[in-house]
């Protein structure tokens, strides 16, 4: 019985060993090939090499010098993940690289071509249709359209630079090599775009650079190759007629992502500059209040009035009736035009409906306030015929003050025919007959319609007589009561 148990244990051990051997062998068979691209974590950093977890039984190594930055420092630490290409494999070592470089044979270039491994090349000179590129001491050609993603305006700017290229054509045993940098940049851009759209969401406020202006708005580049459009209405809280009034190409701006439309070929992004800043209506009560006098800019004129911007993004309406005390206004353009700077008085502030009532005439002041001080009944003044009507003449006494010379009183002039022949704009001498400040009315008569000195005397005597009669009546009434 004990022998049977022992034999069974031996069989189990043989099976476990076989499983382990098979597992180990299969792991070794899952080897990497030259040209494979891997993402591996840095497991250790040596003096000359950085060791990477390749996901197989064998760790990979990359020359430390290849990973140094512009300051000759290693910008990575253990645990960081790098994307590298397999450039050689044997039983004990996997060599990794960002790209093939240095001196190599034709077989290395063939491998790079076959496995799409990037190679490092230096732009030696410009030639017809493109550039002469030196790769591993071999001559290659890069078409001008394949040196960059953007349009090349000055090819000479690329001469002397070292870039990564992909071999697109390898013929005649290396005598005809055509390379492309554009495909590598395009792949990198696609990865960047994918990560960008995975992280970005509507409502985010990000930075962009204005790349071009159109009549309907401006385009801003958010990352290389990804643009969004800012409609002209979203450039500022103020009313904008043309994008160039607010931004210019090259400006760095803050924008809010308003909408993202994912498409099969291209994604569309709607942006807003104004929404990236605070709404001025939220703090308007801290800035202005009814009764304040403020200078603004005329934005637009309509039949019923003019819109005036008093603060960036804050507009109010000056109704045509609030244009002037001094003259009758039929069209806003008689007083203001778009672009004019004007003083206005804030009459009413409706924050809920975002409406502001403004007045130009109240900001200038009401000339009728000083009428009782400037004019008295019986006073002879010189005026200008402002308008002739069937019932009389409107006569301007001064800016904003107009009186009426009735038709019925013209006949009292010594020369009524001369008055009848007057035209708009002609001078005329008149007498102030009556003043009604509340109704803004002044009645006039011809300047020669009476002897003004006698009239004043008569008026004074009449007022005195009326006063004496009143006193006598009052005394009589008191006597009757007794």
ROZA-73778 format. One record per residue (C-alpha): x, y, z; residue number from 0; residue in one letter. Coordinates in steps of 0.02 Angstrom, whole numbers, plus 50000, padded with zeros to 5 digits. Each point is the difference from the previous one (the first is absolute). Layout:
! residues N
      x      y      z  pos  code
      X      Y      Z  NUM     A
...
END
This chain:
! residues 482
      x      y      z  pos  code
  50000  50000  50000    0     X
  50140  50119  50043    1     X
  50087  49960  49834    2     X
  49842  50046  49904    3     X
  49990  50169  50089    4     X
  50185  50033  49965    5     X
  49979  49960  49815    6     X
  49849  50116  49990    7     X
  50099  50144  50080    8     X
  50142  49973  49878    9     X
  49879  50010  49854   10     X
  49927  50164  50066   11     X
  50173  50077  50019   12     X
  50043  49949  49821   13     X
  49840  50081  49937   14     X
  50031  50163  50098   15     X
  50178  50011  49934   16     X
  49939  49972  49824   17     X
  49871  50138  50019   18     X
  50132  50121  50064   19     X
  50118  49955  49859   20     X
  49863  50023  49871   21     X
  49951  50167  50076   22     X
  50180  50062  49999   23     X
  50027  49941  49822   24     X
  49841  50085  49939   25     X
  50052  50162  50086   26     X
  50167  49994  49911   27     X
  49913  49969  49834   28     X
  49901  50160  50019   29     X
  50154  50097  49947   30     X
  49999  50176  49927   31     X
  50048  50035  49820   32     X
  50110  50138  49931   33     X
  49889  50148  49959   34     X
  49871  49964  50135   35     X
  49947  50151  50100   36     X
  49979  49976  50186   37     X
  49942  50102  50150   38     X
  50108  49949  50147   39     X
  50029  50057  50177   40     X
  50173  50053  50057   41     X
  50059  49870  50127   42     X
  50174  50068  50031   43     X
  50120  50137  49943   44     X
  50183  49959  49978   45     X
  50150  50110  49962   46     X
  49992  49968  49811   47     X
  49832  49915  49971   48     X
  49818  50005  50054   49     X
  49915  49832  50024   50     X
  49822  49973  49945   51     X
  49869  49868  50041   52     X
  49959  49929  49828   53     X
  49861  49887  50061   54     X
  50104  49845  49960   55     X
  50126  49896  50096   56     X
  50138  50115  49939   57     X
  50015  50182  50049   58     X
  50046  50128  49869   59     X
  50137  50130  50004   60     X
  50013  50171  49917   61     X
  50154  50111  49996   62     X
  49982  50133  50134   63     X
  50078  50131  49886   64     X
  49855  49980  49879   65     X
  49875  50054  50132   66     X
  50088  50155  50064   67     X
  49916  50169  49978   68     X
  50072  50165  49935   69     X
  50089  50026  50166   70     X
  50081  49827  49990   71     X
  49891  49941  50144   72     X
  49888  49847  50011   73     X
  49820  50062  50017   74     X
  49936  49828  50056   75     X
  49997  49898  50160   76     X
  49964  49821  50048   77     X
  49817  49960  49970   78     X
  49982  50115  49850   79     X
  49933  49920  49840   80     X
  50093  50023  49835   81     X
  49952  49957  49822   82     X
  50148  49923  49907   83     X
  50040  49892  49849   84     X
  50085  49831  50003   85     X
  50160  50016  49898   86     X
  50083  49833  50040   87     X
  49956  49838  50090   88     X
  50103  49849  50054   89     X
  49986  49865  50134   90     X
  50068  50111  50137   91     X
  49962  50179  49950   92     X
  49867  50111  49924   93     X
  50068  50167  49940   94     X
  49880  50145  49991   95     X
  50010  50172  49920   96     X
  49897  50153  49960   97     X
  50064  49979  49822   98     X
  50141  49925  49901   99     X
  50150  50117  49989  100     X
  50187  50005  49979  101     X
  50097  49893  49877  102     X
  49916  49845  49936  103     X
  49996  49883  49854  104     X
  49875  49979  49860  105     X
  49921  49856  50095  106     X
  49956  50116  50145  107     X
  49915  50121  49880  108     X
  49906  49855  49921  109     X
  49941  49945  50172  110     X
  49947  50177  50040  111     X
  49904  50011  49836  112     X
  49920  49829  50020  113     X
  49953  50025  50184  114     X
  49955  50186  49988  115     X
  50132  50046  50130  116     X
  50039  50187  50003  117     X
  50175  50051  49951  118     X
  50093  50155  50049  119     X
  50052  50114  49858  120     X
  50079  50169  49975  121     X
  49939  50125  49870  122     X
  50157  50038  49899  123     X
  49933  50116  49864  124     X
  49851  50050  49896  125     X
  49985  49923  49827  126     X
  49870  50004  49864  127     X
  49833  49944  50071  128     X
  50064  49968  50177  129     X
  50151  49966  50108  130     X
  50159  49897  50004  131     X
  49995  49899  50162  132     X
  50148  49906  50072  133     X
  49949  49838  50088  134     X
  50131  49885  50075  135     X
  50127  50073  49877  136     X
  49884  49961  49855  137     X
  49916  50127  49885  138     X
  49811  50011  50001  139     X
  49869  50115  49925  140     X
  49855  50082  50092  141     X
  49866  50088  49894  142     X
  49963  50175  50061  143     X
  49820  49949  50037  144     X
  50064  49863  50118  145     X
  50114  50105  50110  146     X
  49861  50074  50106  147     X
  49812  50001  50031  148     X
  49986  50184  49958  149     X
  50035  50090  49838  150     X
  50187  50034  49979  151     X
  50029  50183  49959  152     X
  50190  50004  50027  153     X
  50083  49831  49964  154     X
  50170  50070  50055  155     X
  49936  50006  50179  156     X
  50011  49809  50008  157     X
  50180  49984  49940  158     X
  50116  49941  50138  159     X
  49860  49930  50108  160     X
  49992  49818  50057  161     X
  49832  49911  49998  162     X
  49923  49827  50005  163     X
  49946  49929  49832  164     X
  49906  49848  49937  165     X
  50070  49912  49846  166     X
  49862  49994  49871  167     X
  50101  49937  49851  168     X
  50154  49887  50001  169     X
  50057  49949  49826  170     X
  50156  49956  49900  171     X
  50086  49931  50153  172     X
  49995  50166  50089  173     X
  50039  50114  49854  174     X
  49821  50065  49999  175     X
  49937  50040  50174  176     X
  49851  50113  50027  177     X
  49953  50052  50178  178     X
  49858  50093  50084  179     X
  49994  50099  50161  180     X
  49819  50046  49974  181     X
  49935  49823  50035  182     X
  50087  49998  50169  183     X
  49932  50172  50045  184     X
  49827  49946  49944  185     X
  50003  49845  50110  186     X
  50058  50103  50149  187     X
  49866  50129  49965  188     X
  49865  49866  49993  189     X
  50053  49934  50169  190     X
  50003  50176  50072  191     X
  49829  50038  49927  192     X
  49927  49839  50068  193     X
  50063  50037  50174  194     X
  49942  50181  49985  195     X
  49822  49955  49951  196     X
  49992  49866  50135  197     X
  50044  50129  50134  198     X
  49915  50156  49931  199     X
  49815  50029  50034  200     X
  49873  50136  49967  201     X
  50016  50141  50127  202     X
  50189  49988  50017  203     X
  50098  50163  49992  204     X
  50164  49976  49908  205     X
  50132  50100  49909  206     X
  50011  50019  49812  207     X
  50093  50100  49868  208     X
  49910  50098  49864  209     X
  50051  49924  49833  210     X
  49887  50087  49873  211     X
  49859  50126  49988  212     X
  49842  49985  49896  213     X
  49853  50120  49978  214     X
  49893  49890  50113  215     X
  50128  49969  50139  216     X
  50174  49942  50046  217     X
  50086  49830  50010  218     X
  50107  49954  50150  219     X
  50123  49854  50008  220     X
  49981  49906  50165  221     X
  50138  49871  49970  222     X
  50101  49971  49841  223     X
  49877  49948  49865  224     X
  49842  50033  50102  225     X
  49905  50161  49970  226     X
  49837  50070  50064  227     X
  49892  50140  49931  228     X
  49951  50156  50098  229     X
  49847  50080  49922  230     X
  50008  50190  49986  231     X
  49859  50012  50128  232     X
  50106  49901  50125  233     X
  50159  50103  49985  234     X
  49949  50127  50134  235     X
  49854  50055  50106  236     X
  50001  50160  49898  237     X
  49916  50002  49829  238     X
  50135  49962  49871  239     X
  49982  50037  49815  240     X
  50165  49925  49940  241     X
  50113  49871  50086  242     X
  50154  50107  49969  243     X
  49925  50132  50115  244     X
  50034  49880  50145  245     X
  50138  49876  49956  246     X
  50142  49975  49877  247     X
  50094  49849  49936  248     X
  50123  49934  50129  249     X
  49905  50062  50153  250     X
  49995  49880  50149  251     X
  49822  49998  50069  252     X
  49897  49913  50132  253     X
  49848  49910  49928  254     X
  49856  49897  50066  255     X
  49952  49839  49910  256     X
  49818  50029  49955  257     X
  49965  49847  49892  258     X
  50091  49847  49932  259     X
  49938  49908  49845  260     X
  50093  49837  49966  261     X
  50004  49957  49814  262     X
  50066  49854  49899  263     X
  50130  50106  49910  264     X
  50012  50156  50106  265     X
  49943  50059  50170  266     X
  49922  50172  50022  267     X
  50026  50107  50154  268     X
  49900  50158  50038  269     X
  50092  50121  50114  270     X
  49959  50161  50092  271     X
  50117  50135  50062  272     X
  49867  50101  50087  273     X
  49934  49852  50100  274     X
  50176  49970  50064  275     X
  49982  50164  50096  276     X
  49870  50061  50124  277     X
  49832  50064  49937  278     X
  50005  50190  50025  279     X
  49814  50000  50043  280     X
  50039  49900  50157  281     X
  50092  50148  50078  282     X
  49916  50149  49916  283     X
  49920  50062  50162  284     X
  50174  50019  50073  285     X
  50047  50114  49856  286     X
  49852  50111  49954  287     X
  49829  50050  50066  288     X
  49852  50106  49941  289     X
  50045  50184  49999  290     X
  50182  49970  49955  291     X
  50073  50098  49856  292     X
  50120  49898  49894  293     X
  50087  50010  49832  294     X
  49959  49864  49873  295     X
  50023  49950  49818  296     X
  49857  49999  49875  297     X
  49984  49823  49933  298     X
  49849  50006  49887  299     X
  49864  50122  49943  300     X
  49821  49946  49966  301     X
  49841  50098  49960  302     X
  49948  50006  50183  303     X
  50168  50043  50077  304     X
  50183  49954  50022  305     X
  50089  49863  50097  306     X
  50147  50060  50103  307     X
  50131  49888  50082  308     X
  50037  50073  50171  309     X
  50112  49857  50061  310     X
  50080  49853  49908  311     X
  49854  49887  49956  312     X
  49870  50118  50078  313     X
  49886  50095  49881  314     X
  49854  50114  50032  315     X
  49869  50086  49891  316     X
  49984  50187  49975  317     X
  49823  50021  49936  318     X
  49978  50133  49867  319     X
  49898  50101  50124  320     X
  50153  50004  50114  321     X
  50118  50067  49868  322     X
  49987  50186  50027  323     X
  49909  50138  50092  324     X
  50064  50128  49876  325     X
  49918  49943  49840  326     X
  49868  49884  49932  327     X
  50083  49837  49944  328     X
  49928  49898  49856  329     X
  50147  49880  49977  330     X
  50135  49948  50126  331     X
  50133  50040  49869  332     X
  49957  50185  50022  333     X
  50087  49988  50168  334     X
  50115  49848  50000  335     X
  50080  49872  49884  336     X
  50077  49827  50033  337     X
  50172  50020  50077  338     X
  49963  50169  50082  339     X
  50048  50026  50182  340     X
  49854  50076  50095  341     X
  49955  50044  50179  342     X
  49842  49914  50062  343     X
  49899  49997  50160  344     X
  49939  49833  50067  345     X
  49812  50019  50023  346     X
  49950  49820  50037  347     X
  50091  49834  50030  348     X
  49904  49837  49972  349     X
  50122  49862  50045  350     X
  49873  49859  49984  351     X
  49965  50040  49817  352     X
  50173  50073  49968  353     X
  49934  50169  49945  354     X
  50066  50174  50035  355     X
  49911  50161  49957  356     X
  50118  50144  49961  357     X
  49980  50185  49964  358     X
  50115  50116  49905  359     X
  49894  50154  50031  360     X
  49998  49975  50190  361     X
  50189  49978  49997  362     X
  50016  50168  49911  363     X
  49876  50086  50117  364     X
  49826  50073  49975  365     X
  50011  50179  49933  366     X
  49824  50035  50062  367     X
  50063  49998  50179  368     X
  50078  50172  49972  369     X
  49854  50075  49900  370     X
  49923  50096  50149  371     X
  50169  50083  50029  372     X
  50036  50041  49817  373     X
  49827  50056  49938  374     X
  49860  50107  50073  375     X
  49831  50051  49936  376     X
  50013  50156  49892  377     X
  50183  49973  49961  378     X
  50056  50039  49822  379     X
  50114  49867  49929  380     X
  50079  49955  49834  381     X
  49962  49826  49932  382     X
  50015  49891  49845  383     X
  49853  49938  49899  384     X
  50010  49812  50027  385     X
  49845  49944  49908  386     X
  49849  50082  49917  387     X
  49829  49920  50025  388     X
  49824  50053  49950  389     X
  49961  50051  50178  390     X
  50161  50098  50029  391     X
  50189  50003  50009  392     X
  50110  49897  50116  393     X
  50141  50114  50055  394     X
  50160  49935  50081  395     X
  50051  50117  50141  396     X
  50156  49897  50040  397     X
  50053  49817  49986  398     X
  49860  49894  50072  399     X
  49881  50147  50030  400     X
  49866  50030  49868  401     X
  49850  50114  50009  402     X
  49844  50019  49891  403     X
  49954  50159  49908  404     X
  49813  49973  49960  405     X
  49933  50050  49831  406     X
  49866  50106  50084  407     X
  50131  50114  50080  408     X
  50104  50030  49844  409     X
  49870  50125  49942  410     X
  50041  50109  50150  411     X
  50170  50036  49925  412     X
  50024  50164  49910  413     X
  50069  49900  49853  414     X
  49912  49830  50001  415     X
  50042  49969  49816  416     X
  50186  50001  50039  417     X
  49973  49869  50135  418     X
  49899  49892  49881  419     X
  50144  50003  49876  420     X
  50127  49932  50126  421     X
  50074  49829  49966  422     X
  50066  49863  50115  423     X
  50166  50060  50072  424     X
  49960  50186  49988  425     X
  50018  50114  50152  426     X
  49848  50076  50084  427     X
  49968  50114  50149  428     X
  49860  49944  50116  429     X
  49923  50040  50168  430     X
  49977  49866  50134  431     X
  49812  49999  50035  432     X
  49983  49851  50115  433     X
  50112  49862  50076  434     X
  49939  49828  50056  435     X
  50153  49902  50060  436     X
  49900  49847  50051  437     X
  49929  49977  49824  438     X
  50158  50068  49919  439     X
  49906  50136  49906  440     X
  50043  50181  49964  441     X
  49877  50113  49909  442     X
  50073  50141  49894  443     X
  49941  50156  49909  444     X
  50085  50109  49869  445     X
  50135  50112  50070  446     X
  49916  50158  49936  447     X
  49824  49951  50049  448     X
  49999  50120  50149  449     X
  50097  50132  50088  450     X
  50089  49887  50119  451     X
  50040  50134  50129  452     X
  49817  50057  50010  453     X
  49946  49817  50001  454     X
  50111  49962  50148  455     X
  49937  50154  50089  456     X
  49821  49953  49961  457     X
  50030  49824  50061  458     X
  50078  50065  50159  459     X
  49857  50122  50031  460     X
  49872  49865  49963  461     X
  50078  49880  50121  462     X
  50005  50138  50132  463     X
  49818  50045  49968  464     X
  49946  49820  50011  465     X
  50095  49988  50162  466     X
  49915  50154  50074  467     X
  49828  49937  49948  468     X
  50035  49835  50083  469     X
  50046  50085  50162  470     X
  49839  50104  49995  471     X
  49893  49845  49970  472     X
  50083  49909  50143  473     X
  49971  50146  50119  474     X
  49818  50011  49950  475     X
  49972  49814  50033  476     X
  50077  50012  50172  477     X
  49889  50152  50040  478     X
  49843  49902  49953  479     X
  50048  49861  50118  480     X
  50007  50119  50145  481     X
END
